[in-house]
Amino acid sequence: MATPSDLLDLGIDPTSIGSYKDYEALWNRLAPVKATMIEKYETCRHKLDDTFIYRNHYDRPEGICPALHHVLQLYVLRASIGFPSWDNDPACYRIHCPDRKGTVWLLERSTD
């Protein structure tokens, strides 16, 4: 069984949230996430280097394909809080769109 020291420390203490103001302060600590197309294998309305910014994990950037958004949204919160990915670079997620030959998108915390 995992001990607390085995778990990832995100610096979030849910017991410190006693009011909406506390919740809002925690919410404002979450980083925006940038999604950039890095590979394209067949027809897609998006182009290489197209970029969308997720202000938060509930956001749906204007112009993003609904199917792509559905897949990316599964990882936006993880990227926002800095949860390490399975990739060679733990700060980035490489996510394939739902089309079997479609596109690959890089998700990373935005520093802009």
C-alpha positions as CSV (number, residue, x, y, z in Angstrom):
1,M,0.0,0.0,0.0
2,A,1.3,3.5,-0.9
3,T,2.3,5.8,1.8
4,P,1.9,9.6,1.6
5,S,5.6,10.0,0.8
6,D,5.1,7.7,-2.3
7,L,2.4,10.0,-3.7
8,L,3.0,13.0,-6.0
9,D,2.9,16.2,-3.9
10,L,1.1,18.8,-6.0
11,G,1.2,21.4,-3.2
12,I,-2.6,21.3,-2.9
13,D,-4.1,20.9,0.5
14,P,-7.9,20.4,0.1
15,T,-8.5,20.9,3.8
16,S,-7.3,24.5,3.3
17,I,-10.3,25.3,1.2
18,G,-12.9,26.8,3.6
19,S,-14.5,29.3,1.3
20,Y,-15.1,30.2,-2.3
21,K,-12.3,32.7,-2.0
22,D,-9.9,29.9,-1.0
23,Y,-11.2,27.8,-3.9
24,E,-10.7,30.7,-6.3
25,A,-7.1,31.2,-5.1
26,L,-6.3,27.6,-5.7
27,W,-8.0,27.7,-9.1
28,N,-6.0,30.7,-10.1
29,R,-2.7,28.8,-9.4
30,L,-3.5,26.3,-12.2
31,A,-1.5,27.1,-15.3
32,P,-3.0,27.4,-18.8
33,V,-2.2,24.6,-21.2
34,K,-1.0,25.0,-24.8
35,A,-1.9,22.4,-27.4
36,T,0.2,22.5,-30.6
37,M,-0.1,20.2,-33.6
38,I,3.4,18.7,-34.1
39,E,2.6,15.9,-36.7
40,K,0.0,15.5,-39.4
41,Y,-0.6,12.3,-41.4
42,E,-3.7,12.9,-43.5
43,T,-6.4,15.5,-44.2
44,C,-7.3,17.6,-41.2
45,R,-8.8,21.1,-41.0
46,H,-6.0,22.1,-38.6
47,K,-2.5,22.8,-39.8
48,L,1.0,22.0,-38.4
49,D,1.9,24.4,-35.6
50,D,-1.7,25.3,-35.0
51,T,-2.0,26.2,-31.3
52,F,-4.8,26.4,-28.9
53,I,-4.7,27.7,-25.3
54,Y,-6.8,26.0,-22.6
55,R,-7.3,28.6,-19.8
56,N,-8.5,25.7,-17.6
57,H,-9.7,22.2,-18.0
58,Y,-13.3,23.2,-18.5
59,D,-12.4,25.5,-21.4
60,R,-13.0,24.7,-25.0
61,P,-10.8,26.9,-27.2
62,E,-12.6,28.5,-30.1
63,G,-12.0,26.7,-33.5
64,I,-10.8,23.4,-32.1
65,C,-12.3,20.2,-33.6
66,P,-14.9,18.7,-31.2
67,A,-13.4,15.2,-31.5
68,L,-9.8,16.5,-30.8
69,H,-11.1,18.6,-27.9
70,H,-12.7,15.5,-26.4
71,V,-9.4,13.6,-26.4
72,L,-7.2,16.5,-25.2
73,Q,-9.5,17.5,-22.4
74,L,-8.7,14.2,-20.7
75,Y,-5.1,15.4,-20.2
76,V,-5.4,19.2,-19.8
77,L,-5.8,19.2,-16.0
78,R,-2.8,16.8,-15.6
79,A,-0.7,19.2,-17.7
80,S,-2.0,22.2,-15.9
81,I,-1.0,21.0,-12.5
82,G,2.4,19.6,-13.7
83,F,1.5,15.9,-13.3
84,P,4.3,14.0,-15.2
85,S,3.5,12.3,-18.4
86,W,4.6,8.9,-19.6
87,D,6.6,10.5,-22.4
88,N,10.4,11.0,-22.6
89,D,9.8,14.6,-21.5
90,P,7.6,14.3,-18.4
91,A,6.5,18.0,-18.8
92,C,4.8,17.3,-22.1
93,Y,2.0,15.0,-23.3
94,R,1.9,13.8,-26.9
95,I,-1.7,13.0,-27.8
96,H,-3.0,11.5,-31.0
97,C,-6.3,12.8,-32.3
98,P,-9.1,10.2,-32.6
99,D,-8.6,9.7,-36.3
100,R,-6.4,6.6,-36.7
101,K,-4.1,8.4,-39.2
102,G,-4.7,12.0,-38.1
103,T,-2.6,14.3,-36.1
104,V,-0.4,14.4,-33.0
105,W,-0.6,17.3,-30.5
106,L,1.8,18.4,-27.9
107,L,0.2,19.5,-24.6
108,E,2.3,21.5,-22.2
109,R,1.9,24.0,-19.4
110,S,1.9,27.5,-20.9
111,T,4.5,30.0,-19.7
112,D,3.1,32.8,-21.9
